Amino acid sequence: MYVGCHRARRRRRPLQSLSKPRLSKPRFAVSPRFHYIQNEMTSPIDLPCDGCGQFASTEHIARRLQRLEWATRYRPVHVHTLFLGSASPQKQEEFLYSPNGEFQGEAAALLEVVGVSTAGKKAEAVHAEFQRAGFFLTHILECPAENESSATMALSLLMEQRLTAVAVRIRRSLKPKRMVLISRTLEIILRKFVALQLGCPLVLDDGKPFALDGPDTQKAVANLRGAVSASAV
Ligand SMILES: [Zn+2]
């Protein structure tokens, strides 16, 4: 029986390997373009980023994947309240799920809204508390706006291009009980966003997104805190 198996294995060996010597050189030349990409990992690549639609460098893609990993770690199994911003903050310290625990800007404002204190806590304890309450934060553009995209028109176009993908993610994956818009920048696409019919209530500030990125953050925080606790289920 062993001999039979052995014979079968021998029969399956490619004839070429028995009859021809090994090639010492690769049979295909590496194209100059491929060679360039391999050796210049910091150079821009001509592809739009899946998370924001902007033309992306390899560092941009790496930072997006890092943010995605940090956020996914603290995504509740059942999302109760989905906070939705326009674009991920420019500074890592302002990105809620960053593990550095500085909680500045948008991150600080949102934690104040939901009453999660950061004093004396490690970042992971703060993230876990936010997660346990059923809260999750995401952005229409998963990356910060690059210089040339920060103009209102460019931002509006980028967000419109992302709407279908965001809607699919909300309907099929996140499935929140309610959604809260937290960037005033979202106002430029609000009508199109409402038309998506995402199957859950949208919490707004007198018909507009809450302006956590506006000039009066404290007022926005107070309004949002009231709305979040008033409509808590
Ligand atoms: Zn991106």
Residues whose N, C-alpha, C, O or C-beta is under 5 A from the ligand:
A	BS01	ZN	C49 G51 C52 R64 C143
